Amino acid sequence: MLQAYPTKNGTGVSIFGDYGDLKSLYETVHDIASALDENNKSQKGQHLLLMNFAYEIRKGYSGQRLTDEVSFPGENYTLHYYGFQLVWTDILIFISALRHNAGYIQTERLHQAGMYLLEYVVERALHEYDQTGAAEIKNFIARGIAVSTEYAFIIYQAIHLEYVADRAGKTRFRKIPKLLTNYFNTCAPEFKGLIASFEQSAREQKCEVTDLEFQDFPEIKW
């Protein structure tokens, strides 16, 4: 069964499971991502979001991210767990993209079960870190984020950078709803300013906004 815990500095969440747990989650994410056309401008951003998520899961069950040994009281054996870490804003955006696109295809019951379990353990981890912040942030799990915008992938990167650059702690954590709302709300000044800067960069680089990506990501203090 999947497990999720807030990271030491509250920057994000550590998600663990045995090999089968994470392999199953990977297949769910990858199958839904595969239903999107990466060459379609309106779907490209969501496809990239889900492929990034799938990549981290695959690295997790391959033993290239986190590992742990879980023992059970009264039992004489341990279970080998694999895991990976994601920034809070990242996992919320990934889950929203997953749910949004699952609604357009026929998904197996196993995929539905995996998504519900992922959402459950992430919500529990939010509350474990900070009950006050979690009361509002949990409302963004699987809904409330307009990931269908063609700019979804570069907005996700911009939010990631702003979040990890902020001072660690519960104050930063409680800013998550504002970050997600401002940057994914097409009417918000923050959204308009961000897109205007992307459009300027795209003109300078002679490319589409959806082809832009940030290059320098700071080391994360989990």
C-alpha positions in Angstrom: 0.0 0.0 0.0 1.2 3.5 -0.8 2.5 5.6 2.1 3.2 9.4 2.1 5.0 11.6 4.6 5.8 15.3 4.7 9.5 15.9 4.2 11.7 17.2 7.0 11.5 20.9 6.0 7.9 20.7 4.8 9.0 21.4 1.2 7.0 18.4 -0.1 6.0 14.8 0.3 7.8 11.5 0.3 5.8 8.8 -1.3 6.7 5.1 -0.6 5.4 1.7 -1.7 6.7 -1.7 -2.5 7.8 -2.4 -6.1 4.3 -3.5 -7.2 2.6 -0.4 -5.6 4.8 2.0 -7.5 4.9 0.0 -10.7 1.1 0.0 -10.7 0.9 3.8 -10.1 3.4 4.3 -12.9 1.3 2.3 -15.3 -1.8 4.4 -14.3 0.0 7.7 -14.9 1.7 6.5 -18.1 -1.5 5.1 -19.6 -3.4 8.3 -19.0 -0.5 10.4 -20.4 -0.3 8.2 -23.5 -3.9 9.1 -24.3 -2.8 12.7 -24.8 -1.3 14.0 -28.1 2.0 15.6 -27.3 2.0 17.4 -30.7 -1.3 19.1 -29.9 -0.6 22.5 -28.4 -3.6 22.3 -26.0 -2.5 18.9 -24.7 1.2 19.1 -24.7 1.5 20.8 -21.3 -0.6 18.2 -19.6 1.3 15.4 -21.4 4.6 16.8 -20.1 3.2 17.1 -16.6 2.2 13.5 -16.5 5.3 12.2 -18.1 7.4 14.1 -15.5 5.3 12.4 -12.8 5.7 9.0 -14.4 9.5 9.6 -14.6 9.8 10.2 -10.9 7.7 7.2 -10.0 9.8 5.0 -12.3 13.0 6.3 -10.7 11.4 5.4 -7.4 10.6 1.8 -8.0 13.9 1.4 -9.8 15.6 2.2 -6.5 17.2 5.4 -7.7 15.4 7.8 -5.4 14.5 6.6 -1.8 14.5 3.3 -0.1 13.3 2.2 3.3 12.8 -0.9 5.4 9.4 -1.2 7.1 8.9 -3.6 10.0 5.7 -4.5 11.7 5.1 -4.9 15.5 5.1 -8.6 16.5 6.3 -9.8 13.1 9.8 -11.1 12.3 10.2 -9.7 8.8 10.6 -6.4 7.1 9.2 -5.0 3.9 11.5 -3.3 1.4 9.9 0.0 0.3 10.9 2.3 -2.6 10.0 6.0 -2.8 10.4 9.4 -4.3 9.9 13.0 -3.3 7.9 15.8 -4.9 7.4 19.4 -3.9 3.9 20.1 -2.6 2.9 22.2 -5.5 4.2 19.7 -8.0 2.2 16.7 -6.6 -1.0 18.8 -6.4 -0.6 19.8 -10.1 0.2 16.3 -11.2 -2.8 14.8 -9.4 -5.1 17.5 -11.0 -3.7 16.6 -14.5 -4.2 12.9 -13.8 -7.8 13.3 -12.7 -8.7 15.8 -15.4 -7.5 13.5 -18.2 -8.8 10.3 -16.6 -12.3 11.8 -17.1 -11.9 11.7 -20.9 -10.9 8.1 -21.2 -12.1 4.7 -20.0 -10.0 3.8 -17.1 -9.7 0.4 -15.4 -10.8 -0.1 -11.8 -7.2 -0.6 -10.8 -6.3 2.8 -12.2 -9.2 4.4 -10.3 -8.2 2.6 -7.1 -4.6 3.8 -7.5 -5.7 7.4 -8.0 -8.0 7.4 -5.0 -5.2 5.9 -2.8 -2.7 8.4 -4.1 -5.1 11.3 -3.2 -5.8 9.8 0.2 -2.2 9.4 1.3 -1.2 12.9 0.0 -4.1 14.5 1.8 -3.1 12.6 5.0 0.5 13.9 4.6 -0.8 17.4 4.2 -2.6 17.2 7.5 0.4 15.5 9.2 2.6 18.5 8.3 0.1 21.3 9.2 -3.5 20.9 10.0 -4.3 24.6 9.5 -2.7 24.9 6.0 -4.1 21.5 5.0 -7.7 22.5 5.6 -7.5 24.7 2.5 -4.9 23.0 0.5 -6.7 19.7 0.4 -9.4 21.3 -1.7 -6.9 21.5 -4.5 -6.4 17.7 -4.6 -7.8 16.5 -8.0 -9.7 19.7 -8.6 -9.4 23.5 -8.4 -6.4 23.8 -10.7 -7.0 24.8 -14.3 -4.4 22.4 -15.8 -6.2 22.4 -19.2 -4.4 25.6 -20.2 -1.8 25.2 -22.9 0.6 26.9 -20.6 0.3 24.3 -17.8 3.8 23.0 -18.0 5.7 26.2 -17.9 3.3 27.6 -15.2 4.1 24.5 -13.1 7.8 25.2 -13.4 7.3 28.9 -12.4 5.3 27.9 -9.3 7.9 25.3 -8.4 10.7 27.8 -8.6 8.9 30.4 -6.5 7.8 27.9 -3.9 11.3 26.3 -3.3 12.9 29.7 -3.3 10.7 30.9 -0.4 11.8 30.4 3.2 10.9 26.9 4.5 8.2 26.6 7.0 4.4 26.6 7.6 4.1 30.1 6.4 5.3 29.1 2.9 3.1 26.0 3.1 0.0 28.1 3.7 0.8 30.3 0.7 0.2 27.3 -1.7 -3.5 28.1 -2.4 -2.6 31.6 -3.4 0.2 30.5 -5.6 -2.0 27.9 -7.4 -5.0 30.3 -7.7 -3.0 33.3 -8.9 -0.9 31.5 -11.5 -3.6 29.2 -13.0 -6.4 31.9 -13.0 -6.5 33.5 -16.4 -8.0 36.7 -14.9 -5.4 37.2 -12.2 -2.7 39.8 -12.7 0.0 37.2 -11.8 -1.2 35.0 -14.6 -1.3 37.8 -17.1 2.2 39.1 -16.1 3.7 35.6 -16.3 2.3 34.9 -19.7 3.4 38.3 -21.0 6.9 37.5 -19.9 6.8 34.1 -21.6 5.5 35.7 -24.8 8.4 38.1 -24.8 10.9 35.3 -24.3 9.2 33.3 -27.1 9.6 36.2 -29.5 13.2 36.6 -28.6 13.9 32.9 -29.0 11.6 32.6 -32.1 9.6 29.8 -30.7 6.2 29.1 -29.2 5.5 29.8 -25.6 4.7 26.1 -25.1 8.3 25.3 -26.2 9.9 27.3 -23.4 11.3 25.7 -20.3 13.2 27.0 -17.3 16.8 25.9 -17.3 18.3 26.5 -13.8 16.5 24.8 -10.9 18.0 25.3 -7.4 18.9 22.3 -5.2 15.8 21.5 -3.1 16.1 21.5 0.7 13.6 18.8 1.5 
